[in-house]
């Protein structure tokens, strides 16, 4: 593990969290917020089937827990890692939290492609707006790393 690139290690942790989501009947999407020295300060998986909360996305839960951990609504210098491209709500929350950046694996197109092939409507993913679109129009502008470890994250979709 120590010889892994830090970002690979972080995404690996988000993948493990996503894998645990399915056992609770939730969508396999995992997110973490990391700071310096790769310290995880917030983590979550999508809990839409566990909570009566339409905002219980993995990214939102990870950001909430991270903000609580540092007792601030701002997370400068922190990165949000997530196994699936964040929706506009989650991307906006990351901007409002002033994270340094977002790193995601599987893309919005991957999710739509899966839904089309499987015959599933995946109503959880109905807003066809890319994270890059939201990031480009937000302030502060954060760093966006797209399709990082995509093949590993696609196994979750």
C-alpha positions in Angstrom: 0.0 0.0 0.0 2.8 2.5 0.8 4.1 2.3 -2.7 0.7 3.3 -4.2 0.4 6.8 -5.5 -1.5 8.8 -2.8 -4.4 9.5 -5.1 -4.7 5.9 -6.0 -4.8 5.0 -2.4 -7.5 7.6 -1.8 -9.7 6.4 -4.7 -9.1 2.8 -3.5 -10.6 3.8 -0.1 -13.7 5.4 -1.9 -14.1 2.2 -3.9 -14.1 0.1 -0.7 -16.7 2.3 0.8 -18.8 2.0 -2.4 -18.5 -1.8 -2.2 -20.0 -1.7 1.3 -23.0 0.3 0.2 -24.6 -2.6 -1.8 -24.9 -4.7 1.3 -27.2 -2.1 2.8 -29.3 -2.0 -0.3 -27.9 1.3 -1.5 -26.2 2.4 -4.8 -22.5 1.5 -4.9 -21.1 5.1 -4.9 -18.4 6.0 -2.3 -16.8 9.3 -1.5 -14.1 10.5 0.9 -12.7 13.9 1.8 -9.0 13.9 2.3 -6.5 16.5 3.6 -2.8 16.7 4.0 -0.9 13.5 4.6 -3.9 11.7 3.0 -6.0 11.9 6.1 -9.6 10.9 5.6 -11.8 13.4 7.5 -15.1 12.5 5.9 -16.6 9.5 4.2 -19.9 8.3 2.9 -21.8 6.1 0.5 -25.1 7.0 -1.2 -27.8 6.3 1.4 -30.9 7.1 -0.6 -32.5 3.8 0.3 -31.5 4.1 4.0 -32.7 7.6 4.7 -35.7 9.6 3.8 -33.4 12.3 2.4 -33.1 13.1 -1.3 -29.7 14.7 -0.7 -28.2 11.6 0.9 -25.6 11.3 -1.9 -22.2 9.9 -1.0 -20.5 13.3 -1.8 -22.9 15.3 0.3 -22.5 12.9 3.3 -18.7 12.9 3.0 -18.6 16.8 2.9 -21.0 17.1 5.8 -18.9 14.7 7.9 -15.7 16.5 6.9 -17.1 19.9 7.8 -18.2 18.6 11.1 -14.7 17.0 11.7 -13.0 20.4 11.2 -15.8 22.4 12.7 -16.1 24.7 9.6 -18.2 24.9 6.5 -15.0 25.5 4.4 -12.5 22.8 3.4 -9.7 24.7 1.7 -6.8 22.3 0.8 -9.0 19.2 0.9 -10.0 17.0 -2.0 -13.3 15.1 -2.6 -12.7 11.7 -4.1 -15.8 9.9 -5.5 -16.3 6.8 -7.5 -18.9 8.4 -9.8 -19.0 11.8 -11.4 -20.9 14.1 -8.9 -24.3 15.5 -9.9 -24.8 19.3 -10.0 -25.9 19.4 -6.4 -22.8 17.6 -5.1 -20.5 19.5 -7.3 -22.0 22.8 -6.1 -21.7 21.7 -2.5 -18.0 21.0 -3.0 -17.6 24.5 -4.5 -19.5 26.1 -1.6 -17.3 24.1 0.8 -14.3 25.6 -1.0 -12.5 22.3 -1.5 -9.3 22.3 -3.4 -10.7 19.8 -6.0 -12.8 16.9 -7.0 -11.4 13.5 -8.3 -13.9 11.2 -9.8 -13.8 7.8 -11.5 -16.8 6.7 -13.6 -18.4 9.4 -15.6 -22.0 10.6 -16.1 -21.9 9.0 -19.6 -20.8 5.7 -18.1 -23.9 5.8 -15.8 -26.2 6.6 -18.7 -24.6 4.0 -20.8 -25.1 1.4 -18.1 -28.8 2.4 -17.6 -29.4 2.1 -21.3 -27.8 -1.4 -21.6 -29.5 -2.7 -18.4 -32.9 -1.4 -19.2 -32.9 0.4 -15.9 -34.2 4.0 -15.7 -31.7 4.9 -12.8 -34.0 7.7 -11.7 -31.2 8.7 -9.3 -29.3 10.2 -12.2 -31.7 12.4 -14.2 -29.8 15.7 -14.4 -27.6 15.6 -17.4 -25.1 18.3 -16.4 -21.4 17.5 -16.3 -19.3 18.4 -13.2 -17.0 20.3 -15.5 -19.9 22.6 -16.5 -20.7 23.4 -12.9 -17.0 23.8 -11.9 -16.3 26.2 -14.8 -19.2 28.5 -13.6 -18.4 28.3 -9.9 -16.3 30.4 -7.6 -13.8 29.6 -6.4 -12.8 27.4 -9.4 -11.6 24.1 -8.1 -9.4 21.5 -9.7 -11.2 18.7 -11.4 -9.6 15.3 -12.1 -12.0 13.4 -14.4 -12.2 9.6 -15.0 -9.4 8.8 -12.5 -9.2 5.0 -12.0 -12.2 4.8 -14.3 -11.9 1.1 -15.0 -11.9 0.2 -11.3 -14.9 2.5 -10.6 -16.8 1.1 -13.6 -16.9 -2.3 -11.9 -19.2 -0.6 -9.3 -21.6 0.7 -11.9 
